[in-house]
Amino acid sequence: MEQKPESGTKGAKQLAAVRVRGLTGIKTRIEDNLKMLRLYKKNYCCVLPGNAVYAGMLKKAKDYITWGEIDDETFNTLVNARGEEYNGRESDSKGKLRYNDFIVINNKKMKKYFRLNPPRKGFGRKGIKYSYQNGGALGYRGEAINDLIKRMI
């Protein structure tokens, strides 16, 4: 039986999502969903709050990504090793619109996504076309996402 991420709980953990598969043959709705998650290309990672809205988006794109709960140690390593500084604008020239393209970590503006390397020793025994429960790389993987991200840094 597949484990499901906790959703709707107060103080829920952060979820890390990594795009595993590329652009070819993808449906438009799923491609738009991945753009909203900021998973633009293969091996991109984003850290999301663990609420019901993002859980639904992750389930919709389950055939192209893998996700799970990230711990604080892995998140800090990810930010230090792969965090890119955001150099864009905070608002428009008139000051009416505020852009939400960055997060503030340690008083630095960082991009909301991380570009990672392919994982050392590969994604899994069966590759990127099978779910994690069947020995592949796709779908929900729980705490095992920390090991994958450490291999990709």
GILINQUI-V280905 format. One line per field, one symbol per residue. burial: b if it has 9 or more other C-alpha atoms within 8 Angstrom, else e. Layout:
# GILINQUI-V280905
burial->???
This chain:
# GILINQUI-V280905
burial->eeeeeebeeeebebbbbbbbeeeeeeeeebbebbbeebbeebbbbbbbbbbeebbebbeebbebbbbbbbeeebbeebeeebbeeeeeeebbeeeeeeeeebbeeeeebbbbbbebeebeeebbebbbbbbbeebbbbbbbbbebbebbeebb
